[in-house]
Amino acid sequence: MRTLPHAVIAALALSALAAPPVRAAVLPADVTPSQCIAGGGMIVISAVGQGGDGYTKRCEGGVHDGQTVT
């Protein structure tokens, strides 16, 4: 009995969607400035909005790349 190609593709797509993302489970939600620097990164401060509405601090590079710095 032959399996239809589109049925096989649909089964593979569903199995890929069911797998949990690995990166989200491994990295912490936020890091301290010393953790960012110790992990080989640097802290990047970016303005949010206009007229001094606020700013964000992110760790760029190293182990904690892309994480919020608290």
C-alpha positions in Angstrom: 0.0 0.0 0.0 1.4 3.4 -1.0 1.2 6.4 1.3 0.1 9.6 -0.3 3.0 12.2 -0.4 0.8 15.0 0.9 -0.2 12.9 3.9 3.4 12.3 4.8 4.2 16.0 4.5 1.2 16.9 6.7 2.3 14.4 9.3 5.9 15.8 9.3 4.6 19.4 9.6 2.4 18.5 12.6 5.2 16.8 14.4 7.5 19.8 13.9 4.8 22.1 15.3 4.3 19.9 18.3 8.0 20.1 19.4 8.6 22.7 22.1 11.1 25.5 21.3 14.5 24.6 22.8 15.9 28.2 23.1 13.1 29.5 25.2 13.6 26.8 27.8 17.4 27.2 28.1 17.9 30.9 28.5 16.9 32.9 31.6 14.1 35.5 31.4 16.5 38.4 32.4 20.0 38.8 33.6 21.9 41.2 35.8 24.5 43.6 34.4 27.4 41.5 35.9 26.0 38.3 34.4 25.8 39.9 31.0 29.4 41.1 31.1 30.7 37.9 32.6 29.0 35.9 29.8 30.9 37.9 27.2 28.2 40.4 26.3 27.8 44.1 26.5 24.8 46.2 27.7 23.0 48.2 25.0 20.6 50.9 26.2 17.9 52.0 23.7 15.5 54.9 23.9 11.8 54.0 23.8 9.3 56.4 22.3 9.8 60.2 22.0 10.7 62.9 24.6 12.2 60.6 27.2 9.4 58.1 27.5 11.9 55.5 28.8 14.6 53.1 27.8 15.4 49.4 27.5 18.6 47.6 28.5 19.5 44.4 26.6 22.5 42.1 26.7 24.0 41.8 23.2 26.5 39.0 22.4 27.9 36.3 24.7 25.9 33.7 26.6 22.9 35.9 27.4 22.4 37.5 23.9 19.1 39.3 23.6 18.1 39.0 27.2 16.7 41.9 29.2 19.2 43.4 31.7 17.6 44.3 35.1 
